Amino acid sequence: MPSSQLKRLQDAQRKVAQLVHLDPVYLPIFERLEAEIQAAETTGDAIERARRLVALHRAKA
């Protein structure tokens, strides 16, 4: 996921957190955003690990 989309999710999560503070009915939206952010970060971490592995393999070749 591009960093601009991740930033939009994080911004939305902050706004929804304020809404949850006022009314817990928004909690499912907050939780969904939280899961989407975590998934995006995990995917980004895995891609970075794969890139490092490829770079290491190329350096040894």
Contacts in CASP RR format, 6 or more apart in sequence:
PFRMAT RR
TARGET T0000
AUTHOR 0000-0000-0000
METHOD contacts of the structure
MODEL  1
MPSSQLKRLQDAQRKVAQLVHLDPVYLPIFERLEAEIQAAETTGDAIERA
RRLVALHRAKA
1 40 0 8 1.000
1 43 0 8 1.000
1 44 0 8 1.000
5 40 0 8 1.000
6 37 0 8 1.000
6 40 0 8 1.000
6 41 0 8 1.000
9 33 0 8 1.000
9 36 0 8 1.000
9 37 0 8 1.000
9 40 0 8 1.000
10 37 0 8 1.000
12 33 0 8 1.000
13 30 0 8 1.000
13 33 0 8 1.000
13 34 0 8 1.000
13 37 0 8 1.000
16 26 0 8 1.000
16 29 0 8 1.000
16 30 0 8 1.000
16 33 0 8 1.000
17 30 0 8 1.000
19 26 0 8 1.000
19 29 0 8 1.000
19 30 0 8 1.000
20 26 0 8 1.000
20 27 0 8 1.000
20 30 0 8 1.000
END
